[in-house]
Amino acid sequence: MRTTLTIDDDVAFGLKKIQESDPSRPFKQIVNEALRRGLNSSNDKAKRKPFKIKPFNLGLREGLSYDNVEELLDIAEGPNRR
């Protein structure tokens, strides 16, 4: 298939650097390989295990109550926080 693409400068710079490292390969081949890698990496995300956070119960510090937010802020940040 033949088509015209407008490639951003940073992408073109990266592709040209790849071509400089192996000048025997045509630019068309380099672009196609980069596109294939990108498309295949999006498929890899679907196969990955989802990231899960394991919660840890810290409990309440003795003598602290979450009922008075102003008091908690005074303890955490000091009475002159405003």
Sequence and secondary structure as in RCSB ss.txt:
>XXXX:A:sequence
MRTTLTIDDDVAFGLKKIQESDPSRPFKQIVNEALRRGLNSSNDKAKRKPFKIKPFNLGLREGLSYDNVEELLDI
AEGPNRR
>XXXX:A:secstr
        HHHHHHHHHHHHH TTS HHHHHHHHHHHHHHHHHHHHHS             TT  TT HHHHHHH
HH TT  
